């Protein structure tokens, strides 16, 4: 009998602003008792919920169960910046890069497949335009280095025939209300989501087709005969096939150990404000979304609802194989984000950062997912490599197809990748990864 005892659970530090301003709309149900199912999905984030929807389409008569250790949208799925990006960038390298033309086009096609799936979710379940907004995004440059990176990125996009538009400093000022940025590069295919609303909207739409149990961490997963049995605090689920949509936490289930980098990034969201609270049009249009030209810089995004706006700023990365960070670290980085915000929007120093939080990412050295049938009837849809909304959606879709025996050229391409490369042993990995991250952050300079 195969038996995995899960000895640690990820820790979420700080309150995500996305989750705090989101309305849930359905009750929380925890697992209570022993049940059987045709399918068990562990993890209720982008991967797990996408796998559940895909399975409900393939096998509408089957019983599908999701277990999540937290409340939906309070974990990593509700803690990202909400960019669903089609044109690839490589966070592991610290540079935006498009690989050889064939690989780049394959990745773009896969990303757009995931975005199309999410668009179907938005249409089927009636998600609002504020929750799912196909507005595109801008790579924003605030320095000579940023302008040079954007120019390199532009040339790569031209090479593969991807639509884009260069923005000058005046256009950036009119968009953002800030004189901080010297240029930008707009690409139209990205979708901006309110991640907590998207996750809750998808879960709400699946109710009736899928049983979702929250506050139900899997503490043990064992193979008993033809079935897997997942034990939680107050019950268990038995099913012949299991999909793990737990990102880097899959190491806790005994797979891909020593191959995944557990990275945390940090964000803050301002209090809501109206435009007449500050002199002039200091933050520009009602909605905009900026990625930094140097990916180790600051992601900044503005949202507006009912005449009230908020700005979200995301900076800094740390490597934490313990799967947790301290409140002190979140508070310290929030102070740095305050300075970054004030540099971009002078005159708004009185606007408080209402929420600050940390969110977990999972990367591999060779930028590949932790995917496939890792044991008989046990499937992994993990390691999103820094693009959690899109990559985890895609992984969930592909894992459902693989487990259900539904073939496609996309699945053949997706599964035909090497496994994640091994990391150096600790403490060398910790020293090496954190040193590289800090060097790249310092090099980002004014982009941060």
JONOR-V188473 format. One line per field, one symbol per residue. psi: psi as a letter, one per 20 degrees, with the letter a starting at -180 (. if undefined). burial: # if it has 16 or more other C-alpha atoms within 10 Angstrom, else .. Layout:
psi=???
burial=???
//
This chain:
psi=pppopoiqqqppprpphghhjqpfjqqppqpnrprqrhpppopkbggghggggghhggmiiqpppppphappiiahhjjaikpopgpqqohhijqpqpbqgggghgggggghgghgghhhggghjlqrhhhoomirrpoppjrggghgghgggghgghhjkpqrpppahghhghgijqjhqirroppiiqppqohghgghgggghiphhpppprkmqohpoqoociqqpppagkaqppqhpppoljciihhijjqkpjippopprqqqprrqqqhjiqprmikbrhprppqqhoijbpppppqppljpqqpppprqqqoniikqrqhggggghhhhhghgghhhmqikhioqohqqrqqprpqqhjlqrnqaohrpjoppmrnilimhgghhggggghhggghikoqqhgggggimqrrqqqqqqqjhggggghggghghghhhcii.
burial=.....#...##########..#.#.....##....#####################......########.#####################.#####.....##.##.######.###.##..#.#..##############.###.###.##.##....#.#..#.#..##.################################..###############...#######..###############.##.###################........###.###################....#############.###....##.##..##.##.###..#..#.#.##########..######....###########################.......#..##...##..#.....##..##..#..##..#.###
//
